[in-house]
């Protein structure tokens, strides 16, 4: 079960790093995908990371 919880935390970190990449791309001038697309991608990845973080905390607390 500990391996499963660690995998959830790793997925969480990967999603948060992806959202940070898109947030930093928003600050650069002249990026190809429009800023609205980058913003929506960053929000979706951050939301997914938050959900995985919540699930991982729940499993680590109850198991």
KOLSENU-782996 format. One line per field, with one value per residue (C-alpha): residue number from 1; residue in three letters; z, x, y. Coordinates in nm, 4 decimals, always signed. Layout:
seq NUM,...;
type ala,...;
Z Z,...;
X X,...;
Y Y,...;
//
This chain:
seq 1,2,3,4,5,6,7,8,9,10,11,12,13,14,15,16,17,18,19,20,21,22,23,24,25,26,27,28,29,30,31,32,33,34,35,36,37,38,39,40,41,42,43,44,45,46,47,48,49,50,51,52,53,54,55,56,57,58,59,60,61,62,63;
type unk,unk,unk,unk,unk,unk,unk,unk,unk,unk,unk,unk,unk,unk,unk,unk,unk,unk,unk,unk,unk,unk,unk,unk,unk,unk,unk,unk,unk,unk,unk,unk,unk,unk,unk,unk,unk,unk,unk,unk,unk,unk,unk,unk,unk,unk,unk,unk,unk,unk,unk,unk,unk,unk,unk,unk,unk,unk,unk,unk,unk,unk,unk;
Z +0.0000,+0.0659,-0.2946,-0.4136,-0.1894,-0.3126,-0.6739,-0.5962,-0.4466,-0.7486,-0.9885,-0.7796,-0.8055,-1.1808,-1.2318,-1.0189,-1.2113,-1.5392,-1.4188,-1.3082,-1.6566,-1.8131,-1.5574,-1.6362,-2.0096,-1.9524,-1.8487,-2.1679,-2.4553,-2.7930,-2.7020,-2.9632,-2.7806,-2.6835,-2.3236,-2.2598,-2.3652,-2.1456,-1.8529,-1.8905,-1.9174,-1.6043,-1.4121,-1.5184,-1.4226,-1.0876,-1.0154,-1.1013,-0.8821,-0.5961,-0.6336,-0.6360,-0.3318,-0.1461,-0.2366,-0.1341,+0.2029,+0.2602,+0.1848,+0.3968,+0.6895,+0.6842,+0.5851;
X +0.0000,+0.2939,+0.4043,+0.0584,+0.0647,+0.4131,+0.2954,+0.0065,+0.2472,+0.4785,+0.1879,+0.0906,+0.4405,+0.4539,+0.1208,+0.2268,+0.5543,+0.3617,+0.1314,+0.4333,+0.5806,+0.2643,+0.2430,+0.6019,+0.5264,+0.2484,+0.5100,+0.7134,+0.6242,+0.5452,+0.4630,+0.2701,-0.0299,-0.2495,-0.2333,-0.5894,-0.4928,-0.1821,-0.3839,-0.6512,-0.3886,-0.2144,-0.5417,-0.6387,-0.2986,-0.2993,-0.6516,-0.5504,-0.2428,-0.4557,-0.6976,-0.4151,-0.2618,-0.5919,-0.6381,-0.2804,-0.3261,-0.6521,-0.4921,-0.1871,-0.4007,-0.6557,-0.4265;
Y +0.0000,+0.2332,+0.1973,+0.3013,+0.6100,+0.7031,+0.6703,+0.9063,+1.1609,+1.1292,+1.1877,+1.4903,+1.6376,+1.5763,+1.7523,+2.0495,+2.0783,+2.0736,+2.3470,+2.5538,+2.5138,+2.6558,+2.9380,+3.0384,+3.0189,+3.2728,+3.5294,+3.4931,+3.7224,+3.5710,+3.2116,+3.0172,+2.8781,+3.1702,+3.2764,+3.1585,+2.8056,+2.8086,+2.9399,+2.6718,+2.3963,+2.5224,+2.5345,+2.1826,+2.0404,+2.2212,+2.0949,+1.7396,+1.7703,+1.8954,+1.6066,+1.3519,+1.5231,+1.5029,+1.1360,+1.0554,+1.2280,+1.0436,+0.7063,+0.7817,+0.8946,+0.6099,+0.3234;
//
